[in-house]
């Protein structure tokens, strides 16, 4: 179990590092995020950036299978979050993420701290359509809520 969590954390840090170094001008002017396919691994990653209370929140929704990973509880997707305020990474935060399926079913998971300002939780995303993602988090400046839609197109 510790090996799996460590591996997920390591992959998250690598993906997050490459996303911060990425040229965001190539993302176009999509207001609602977009699907990106990376390199030889073909890792499917959906990215969304949200501004809330002066905090730049960046989310990534990744299919565990595309990362050649499995979850002991059978979850299919990894939702990763990082937060920045005044160009400084927020490294101390707690929170939860709620996913709402197109049919209205809800899943809630606590954000796990993977270090270096990276937080994540795993979920089962098994319906086609728009999934509501709500992140409630607390840092030294108070409580915050970030929301976005994740368009899941898998069968």
VOZAGU-859520 format. One record per residue (C-alpha): residue in three letters; x, y, z. Coordinates in pm, 1 decimal. Example, Ala and Ser with C-alpha at 12.3 -4.5 7.8 and 13.67 -1.06 7.14 Angstrom:
<zavexs>
<zavex rest="ALA" u="1230.0" v="-450.0" w="780.0"/>
<zavex rest="SER" u="1367.0" v="-106.0" w="714.0"/>
</zavexs>
This chain:
<zavexs>
<zavex rest="UNK" u="0.0" v="0.0" w="0.0"/>
<zavex rest="UNK" u="281.2" v="240.8" w="89.2"/>
<zavex rest="UNK" u="451.0" v="160.3" w="-242.7"/>
<zavex rest="UNK" u="135.0" v="245.3" w="-436.2"/>
<zavex rest="UNK" u="85.1" v="574.4" w="-250.7"/>
<zavex rest="UNK" u="452.0" v="663.9" w="-294.0"/>
<zavex rest="UNK" u="432.1" v="582.8" w="-665.4"/>
<zavex rest="UNK" u="116.1" v="792.0" w="-710.2"/>
<zavex rest="UNK" u="283.7" v="1078.1" w="-525.3"/>
<zavex rest="UNK" u="594.2" v="1053.4" w="-739.9"/>
<zavex rest="UNK" u="391.2" v="1052.1" w="-1062.1"/>
<zavex rest="UNK" u="191.7" v="1350.7" w="-936.1"/>
<zavex rest="UNK" u="505.3" v="1549.2" w="-861.2"/>
<zavex rest="UNK" u="650.4" v="1466.8" w="-1204.0"/>
<zavex rest="UNK" u="328.1" v="1558.9" w="-1384.3"/>
<zavex rest="UNK" u="288.7" v="1874.1" w="-1176.9"/>
<zavex rest="UNK" u="646.5" v="1977.5" w="-1243.0"/>
<zavex rest="UNK" u="603.8" v="1938.3" w="-1614.7"/>
<zavex rest="UNK" u="274.9" v="2129.8" w="-1607.2"/>
<zavex rest="UNK" u="435.2" v="2427.4" w="-1433.0"/>
<zavex rest="UNK" u="714.1" v="2430.3" w="-1691.4"/>
<zavex rest="UNK" u="468.1" v="2393.3" w="-1980.4"/>
<zavex rest="UNK" u="412.4" v="2682.5" w="-2219.7"/>
<zavex rest="UNK" u="52.6" v="2779.4" w="-2136.6"/>
<zavex rest="UNK" u="23.0" v="2986.7" w="-2454.4"/>
<zavex rest="UNK" u="-22.8" v="2658.7" w="-2644.4"/>
<zavex rest="UNK" u="-337.4" v="2581.7" w="-2447.8"/>
<zavex rest="UNK" u="-539.4" v="2827.6" w="-2654.3"/>
<zavex rest="UNK" u="-820.6" v="3032.6" w="-2509.3"/>
<zavex rest="UNK" u="-1036.7" v="2750.1" w="-2376.3"/>
<zavex rest="UNK" u="-1218.3" v="2880.2" w="-2071.9"/>
<zavex rest="UNK" u="-1327.0" v="2536.5" w="-1959.4"/>
<zavex rest="UNK" u="-995.0" v="2349.4" w="-1965.6"/>
<zavex rest="UNK" u="-903.2" v="2086.9" w="-2219.3"/>
<zavex rest="UNK" u="-777.0" v="1737.5" w="-2271.5"/>
<zavex rest="UNK" u="-405.5" v="1697.8" w="-2319.9"/>
<zavex rest="UNK" u="-222.5" v="1388.1" w="-2430.7"/>
<zavex rest="UNK" u="139.2" v="1371.0" w="-2324.2"/>
<zavex rest="UNK" u="437.1" v="1215.9" w="-2496.8"/>
<zavex rest="UNK" u="504.1" v="846.4" w="-2539.2"/>
<zavex rest="UNK" u="301.8" v="749.9" w="-2232.7"/>
<zavex rest="UNK" u="-23.8" v="886.4" w="-2377.0"/>
<zavex rest="UNK" u="-125.0" v="992.3" w="-2027.2"/>
<zavex rest="UNK" u="-472.0" v="1143.0" w="-2046.8"/>
<zavex rest="UNK" u="-483.1" v="1457.8" w="-1835.5"/>
<zavex rest="UNK" u="-760.4" v="1715.3" w="-1809.2"/>
<zavex rest="UNK" u="-644.1" v="2048.5" w="-1666.6"/>
<zavex rest="UNK" u="-850.7" v="2326.7" w="-1516.1"/>
<zavex rest="UNK" u="-738.4" v="2652.4" w="-1357.6"/>
<zavex rest="UNK" u="-966.9" v="2841.3" w="-1119.8"/>
<zavex rest="UNK" u="-914.3" v="3172.9" w="-939.4"/>
<zavex rest="UNK" u="-1079.0" v="3188.5" w="-598.1"/>
<zavex rest="UNK" u="-1020.1" v="3451.6" w="-327.6"/>
<zavex rest="UNK" u="-694.0" v="3558.7" w="-493.8"/>
<zavex rest="UNK" u="-570.2" v="3197.5" w="-504.5"/>
<zavex rest="UNK" u="-473.1" v="3035.1" w="-833.2"/>
<zavex rest="UNK" u="-598.5" v="2674.8" w="-805.0"/>
<zavex rest="UNK" u="-480.9" v="2429.1" w="-1068.3"/>
<zavex rest="UNK" u="-650.2" v="2091.6" w="-1102.3"/>
<zavex rest="UNK" u="-559.7" v="1785.7" w="-1306.1"/>
<zavex rest="UNK" u="-789.5" v="1488.6" w="-1358.3"/>
<zavex rest="UNK" u="-595.8" v="1183.6" w="-1475.6"/>
<zavex rest="UNK" u="-701.2" v="832.1" w="-1568.1"/>
<zavex rest="UNK" u="-506.9" v="590.0" w="-1348.4"/>
<zavex rest="UNK" u="-497.8" v="334.3" w="-1632.3"/>
<zavex rest="UNK" u="-321.3" v="584.4" w="-1860.3"/>
<zavex rest="UNK" u="-51.4" v="612.5" w="-1592.0"/>
<zavex rest="UNK" u="-26.5" v="230.3" w="-1574.5"/>
<zavex rest="UNK" u="-153.2" v="246.2" w="-1217.2"/>
<zavex rest="UNK" u="-432.2" v="85.8" w="-1020.4"/>
<zavex rest="UNK" u="-602.7" v="183.6" w="-698.2"/>
<zavex rest="UNK" u="-652.4" v="-73.5" w="-419.8"/>
<zavex rest="UNK" u="-1013.8" v="42.2" w="-384.2"/>
<zavex rest="UNK" u="-1077.8" v="17.8" w="-758.8"/>
<zavex rest="UNK" u="-1091.7" v="392.8" w="-826.8"/>
<zavex rest="UNK" u="-1034.6" v="491.8" w="-1187.9"/>
<zavex rest="UNK" u="-920.0" v="854.7" w="-1172.4"/>
<zavex rest="UNK" u="-676.8" v="1072.0" w="-979.4"/>
<zavex rest="UNK" u="-769.5" v="1436.1" w="-907.4"/>
<zavex rest="UNK" u="-467.8" v="1647.9" w="-821.7"/>
<zavex rest="UNK" u="-468.5" v="2007.3" w="-696.3"/>
<zavex rest="UNK" u="-210.5" v="2276.1" w="-630.8"/>
<zavex rest="UNK" u="-268.7" v="2626.7" w="-498.7"/>
<zavex rest="UNK" u="-71.1" v="2950.5" w="-540.6"/>
<zavex rest="UNK" u="-115.2" v="3294.2" w="-391.3"/>
<zavex rest="UNK" u="106.5" v="3593.0" w="-476.0"/>
<zavex rest="UNK" u="325.1" v="3361.4" w="-690.6"/>
<zavex rest="UNK" u="399.8" v="3142.6" w="-385.4"/>
<zavex rest="UNK" u="293.0" v="2779.5" w="-366.2"/>
<zavex rest="UNK" u="59.3" v="2706.2" w="-76.2"/>
<zavex rest="UNK" u="211.7" v="2405.4" w="94.9"/>
<zavex rest="UNK" u="-10.9" v="2391.4" w="403.4"/>
<zavex rest="UNK" u="-375.7" v="2320.5" w="321.8"/>
<zavex rest="UNK" u="-649.0" v="2074.1" w="410.3"/>
<zavex rest="UNK" u="-963.7" v="1998.6" w="220.2"/>
<zavex rest="UNK" u="-1202.9" v="1769.1" w="43.7"/>
<zavex rest="UNK" u="-1311.9" v="1714.3" w="-313.1"/>
<zavex rest="UNK" u="-1666.6" v="1621.2" w="-408.7"/>
<zavex rest="UNK" u="-1746.8" v="1474.0" w="-748.4"/>
<zavex rest="UNK" u="-2104.7" v="1473.1" w="-873.7"/>
<zavex rest="UNK" u="-2179.4" v="1234.6" w="-1159.8"/>
<zavex rest="UNK" u="-2408.3" v="1323.0" w="-1450.8"/>
<zavex rest="UNK" u="-2677.7" v="1108.8" w="-1283.6"/>
<zavex rest="UNK" u="-2635.3" v="1294.8" w="-952.2"/>
<zavex rest="UNK" u="-2436.3" v="1038.8" w="-749.9"/>
<zavex rest="UNK" u="-2180.8" v="1198.4" w="-517.5"/>
<zavex rest="UNK" u="-1835.5" v="1090.2" w="-405.9"/>
<zavex rest="UNK" u="-1631.9" v="1274.8" w="-142.1"/>
<zavex rest="UNK" u="-1263.7" v="1224.5" w="-63.1"/>
<zavex rest="UNK" u="-1016.5" v="1403.6" w="160.3"/>
<zavex rest="UNK" u="-724.0" v="1567.9" w="-14.2"/>
<zavex rest="UNK" u="-401.9" v="1387.0" w="69.3"/>
<zavex rest="UNK" u="-88.3" v="1598.6" w="103.5"/>
<zavex rest="UNK" u="183.6" v="1459.0" w="-124.8"/>
<zavex rest="UNK" u="431.1" v="1732.8" w="-28.6"/>
<zavex rest="UNK" u="566.6" v="2025.5" w="-228.1"/>
<zavex rest="UNK" u="219.9" v="2181.7" w="-241.3"/>
<zavex rest="UNK" u="60.6" v="1887.4" w="-423.8"/>
<zavex rest="UNK" u="-271.5" v="1749.0" w="-297.0"/>
<zavex rest="UNK" u="-477.1" v="1466.7" w="-448.0"/>
<zavex rest="UNK" u="-760.0" v="1215.7" w="-411.6"/>
<zavex rest="UNK" u="-881.0" v="916.6" w="-615.6"/>
<zavex rest="UNK" u="-1233.2" v="860.8" w="-748.6"/>
<zavex rest="UNK" u="-1436.7" v="628.6" w="-968.5"/>
<zavex rest="UNK" u="-1553.5" v="805.4" w="-1283.0"/>
<zavex rest="UNK" u="-1773.9" v="562.6" w="-1469.6"/>
<zavex rest="UNK" u="-2041.6" v="766.3" w="-1649.4"/>
<zavex rest="UNK" u="-2022.3" v="963.4" w="-1972.7"/>
<zavex rest="UNK" u="-2095.9" v="1333.3" w="-1946.0"/>
<zavex rest="UNK" u="-2017.2" v="1636.9" w="-1732.4"/>
<zavex rest="UNK" u="-1896.7" v="1567.7" w="-1379.2"/>
<zavex rest="UNK" u="-1917.7" v="1845.1" w="-1123.9"/>
<zavex rest="UNK" u="-1597.7" v="1890.6" w="-924.4"/>
<zavex rest="UNK" u="-1610.6" v="2093.7" w="-603.3"/>
<zavex rest="UNK" u="-1299.0" v="2148.3" w="-395.2"/>
<zavex rest="UNK" u="-1336.3" v="2288.8" w="-44.6"/>
<zavex rest="UNK" u="-999.6" v="2376.8" w="106.1"/>
<zavex rest="UNK" u="-861.6" v="2574.9" w="395.7"/>
<zavex rest="UNK" u="-526.8" v="2749.2" w="418.8"/>
<zavex rest="UNK" u="-385.1" v="3015.6" w="648.1"/>
<zavex rest="UNK" u="-611.9" v="3272.9" w="483.5"/>
<zavex rest="UNK" u="-938.4" v="3090.6" w="548.9"/>
<zavex rest="UNK" u="-1182.3" v="2862.5" w="368.0"/>
<zavex rest="UNK" u="-1218.1" v="2855.6" w="-10.4"/>
<zavex rest="UNK" u="-1434.8" v="2680.1" w="-269.2"/>
<zavex rest="UNK" u="-1332.4" v="2606.4" w="-628.2"/>
<zavex rest="UNK" u="-1573.2" v="2450.2" w="-880.6"/>
<zavex rest="UNK" u="-1547.2" v="2328.8" w="-1238.0"/>
<zavex rest="UNK" u="-1687.8" v="2072.8" w="-1481.7"/>
<zavex rest="UNK" u="-1495.1" v="1766.9" w="-1596.1"/>
<zavex rest="UNK" u="-1623.7" v="1631.7" w="-1932.0"/>
<zavex rest="UNK" u="-1576.8" v="1255.7" w="-1920.2"/>
<zavex rest="UNK" u="-1608.2" v="1099.8" w="-2264.5"/>
<zavex rest="UNK" u="-1503.0" v="739.9" w="-2191.9"/>
<zavex rest="UNK" u="-1754.3" v="460.5" w="-2242.6"/>
</zavexs>
